[in-house]
Amino acid sequence: ALTLNTTVFRMRIHDYQAQTFNAASGLFLLTSAGGVSIDGLEIEFIARATDRLLLSGGITYLDATFDDVHNGPPYTGQTPQRGCIGGVQNLDGKPFMNAPRLRTTVSGRYRWPLRPTSDAYVQGDWRWQDEVVFDISQNPNLRQGAYGIADLSAGVVFGAGRFDLSVFVKNLFDRTYAAGMMAVGTAGG
């Protein structure tokens, strides 16, 4: 009736290298970024609430930060008040790129038997993630705020489970979000 998986992990990356945009040259350069520390916890579940209702989901907690990076690249227009001292910035303890602190997923599927080898179903899915920064320089213009996405589907499974004919709506509420961002051009736009 219930399956529960839990994973705890710890990873350390030494001598991490990242690609950064250099506005002065207009080029992407390989930058030594010191270390990265990643600690996390994942919990996943599958629960058969009734004979017809299946629930599943999970949550991931990440603490992913730069470690011992005292000469990180600044972003275009970064001032000393915002941490750029002598053309570099201290990234120690700052968030690692594209690593949300929290991410969750939840799914529910309700099915109706039609014949001994076929079922109709409706399914709803929800995924949510915390804000992320997309650039090593911590550019505030290259952040994606927290967001959630809902999906719906309905269909028929037949042929003893070999076939699934469905209709679906992805991103039901038409939520706009960025999968990635980067600065280009001398203005860092």
Helices and strands as residue ranges (DSSP letters): E 2-13, E 17-22, E 27-32, E 35-48, E 53-67, G 80-82, E 102-115, E 118-129, E 132-133, G 140-142, E 143-144, E 147-158, E 163-169
